[in-house]
Amino acid sequence: MYKLLILSVLALAPLAAGATINASGESFSPEKGLDLARSFDAQRTAILKALADGETYAEIGAEERRQVRAALDRIDALLGGVQDVNQLSERDKVEVFNEQERINTLLTKAREDSRLVCVREKKVGSHRATNNCQTVAERRRAHEQTQNALMNNRGVRLPLAN
């Protein structure tokens, strides 16, 4: 009896997974980027929500946020009365494509910089390891500051004691 129940659940599992994938197919996916083959309004809403949550794109600057919003507004204005991108003139298609690429580039870079990386480290003089979590951008800034400090200290000579 239990074997029959387990087999039936396993047989129906792929159908349930397919239903959930299709249900979320219209919204924005940071991995895939903005795709105008899907619903633009749903993706725009998802992008604006991700920008506002403070986690997904934590490392994006104010200027980049403004550029993403402006590009979304320009695409929205260009797609104003049409159902499909193919209904646009060639000039408008090119402009929409350029705005789409600008958005994808800015969001991809910000998402990569916002990724959290945790390292288990032992402090000097201690056997106790602690977790040190920083975003990729924070790690890069710390590395650059250390490199700059080393380069600035390289030319400094200590006076010799007599």
C-alpha positions in Angstrom: 0.0 0.0 0.0 2.7 2.4 1.0 4.8 1.5 -2.1 1.8 2.4 -4.4 1.3 5.7 -2.6 5.0 6.6 -2.9 5.1 5.6 -6.6 2.0 7.7 -7.4 3.4 10.8 -5.7 6.7 10.4 -7.5 4.9 10.0 -10.8 2.9 13.2 -10.3 5.9 15.3 -9.0 7.1 16.3 -12.5 3.6 17.6 -13.4 3.4 19.7 -10.3 6.9 21.1 -11.0 6.0 22.0 -14.6 2.9 23.9 -13.4 4.9 26.0 -11.0 7.5 26.9 -13.7 4.8 27.9 -16.1 2.9 30.0 -13.5 6.0 32.2 -12.8 7.1 32.4 -16.4 5.7 36.0 -17.0 7.6 37.8 -14.3 11.2 39.2 -14.3 14.1 36.8 -13.6 17.4 38.4 -12.7 19.3 35.5 -14.2 17.6 35.9 -17.6 17.2 39.7 -17.6 14.5 41.8 -19.2 12.9 39.8 -22.0 10.4 41.7 -24.2 9.0 38.4 -25.5 7.2 38.2 -22.1 4.9 40.7 -20.5 6.7 44.0 -20.1 4.3 45.3 -17.4 4.9 42.3 -15.1 8.6 42.5 -15.6 8.7 46.3 -15.0 6.8 45.8 -11.7 9.2 43.0 -10.6 12.3 45.1 -11.4 11.0 48.2 -9.5 10.1 45.9 -6.6 13.6 44.4 -6.6 15.2 47.8 -6.7 13.1 48.9 -3.7 13.7 45.9 -1.5 17.2 46.9 -0.6 18.6 43.3 -0.9 18.5 42.1 -4.5 20.4 45.1 -5.8 22.0 46.4 -2.6 25.1 47.7 -4.4 23.5 49.6 -7.1 24.1 53.4 -6.9 21.5 56.1 -7.0 22.6 57.1 -10.5 22.3 53.6 -11.8 18.8 53.3 -10.2 17.8 56.5 -12.0 19.1 55.1 -15.3 17.2 51.9 -14.9 13.9 53.7 -14.1 14.4 56.1 -17.0 15.1 53.3 -19.4 12.0 51.4 -18.2 10.0 54.6 -18.7 11.4 55.0 -22.2 10.5 51.4 -23.1 7.0 51.9 -21.7 6.5 55.0 -23.8 7.7 53.3 -26.9 5.5 50.3 -26.3 2.5 52.6 -25.5 -0.1 51.4 -28.0 1.3 48.2 -29.3 0.8 44.6 -28.2 4.1 43.3 -29.6 7.6 44.7 -30.2 7.4 43.5 -33.8 4.6 46.1 -34.5 7.1 49.0 -33.8 9.1 50.8 -36.6 12.7 49.7 -37.1 14.0 52.8 -35.4 11.8 52.2 -32.3 12.8 48.5 -32.2 16.5 49.6 -32.1 15.8 52.1 -29.3 13.8 49.5 -27.3 16.6 47.0 -27.8 19.3 49.5 -26.6 17.3 50.4 -23.5 16.7 46.7 -22.8 20.5 46.0 -23.0 21.2 49.0 -20.8 18.8 47.7 -18.1 20.2 44.2 -18.3 23.8 45.4 -18.1 23.2 47.6 -15.1 21.1 45.0 -13.2 23.5 42.2 -13.9 26.5 44.2 -12.7 24.6 45.3 -9.6 23.4 41.8 -8.8 26.9 40.4 -9.1 28.2 43.1 -6.8 25.4 42.5 -4.3 26.1 38.8 -3.9 27.0 37.9 -0.3 30.2 35.9 0.2 31.0 34.4 3.6 34.4 33.2 4.7 35.3 31.3 7.9 38.4 33.0 9.4 40.5 32.6 12.5 41.6 35.9 14.1 45.3 36.3 14.9 46.0 34.9 18.3 42.8 32.9 18.5 41.8 29.4 17.7 38.1 30.4 17.4 36.9 30.8 13.8 34.3 33.4 13.0 32.2 34.0 9.9 33.0 37.1 7.9 30.3 38.0 5.4 30.6 40.8 2.9 29.2 41.6 -0.5 31.5 41.2 -3.6 31.7 45.0 -3.9 32.7 45.4 -0.2 35.4 42.8 -0.6 36.7 44.5 -3.8 36.7 47.9 -2.0 38.6 46.4 0.9 41.1 44.8 -1.4 41.6 48.1 -3.3 42.1 50.1 -0.1 44.7 47.6 1.2 46.5 47.7 -2.2 46.5 51.6 -2.1 47.8 51.6 1.5 50.6 49.3 0.6 51.5 51.3 -2.5 51.5 54.6 -0.4 53.6 53.1 2.4 56.2 51.5 0.0 58.0 54.8 -0.6 58.1 55.8 3.1 61.5 55.3 4.7 61.9 55.2 8.5 64.7 57.2 9.9 67.7 55.2 11.2 68.4 55.4 14.9 72.0 56.6 15.9 
